[in-house]
């Protein structure tokens, strides 16, 4: 199920952004919100529950995805058309 949502989200992001980036970029961005969810049973608001799909990725893949999302959040997409 996670693959379906990621693929759908990545496709939508690519269409919205007019395909200005690589497919890998859109696939990585699609993980935002699908990799982990807040653990509402914890007293620490920063505790997360990682999805099974996320756990199946290699650490290299996880780091690439985290870096892509962090970079985009910090810098934004300067080439995005309105």
Secondary structure, DSSP 4 states (H G I P E B T S, - for coil): -HHHHHHHHHHHHHHHTTT-S-HHHHHHHTTTTTSEEE-TTSSSTT-EEE-HHHHTS-HHHHHHHHHHHHHHHHH--TT---
